Amino acid sequence: MDKTKAEMKEAERMVEKQRELKSLFYKEYKEMEIYVEKRRHQVEVANEAGGNKTS
């Protein structure tokens, strides 16, 4: 019985760790989306600036 309780506690601990990692990875994913969008905007601005020079 004690072994089963210990295994259940370990499983609960592992599930909680997975939840924490999921939250962390989701936060990082959202931060990367913002970063990529900023870079896309910079490319657009650079392309427009470059296009104006040749005009």
Sequence and secondary structure as in RCSB ss.txt:
>XXXX:A:sequence
MDKTKAEMKEAERMVEKQRELKSLFYKEYKEMEIYVEKRRHQVEVANEAGGNKTS
>XXXX:A:secstr
 HHHHHHHHHHHHHHHHHHHHHHHHHHHHHHHHHHHHHHHHHHHHHHHHHHHHH 
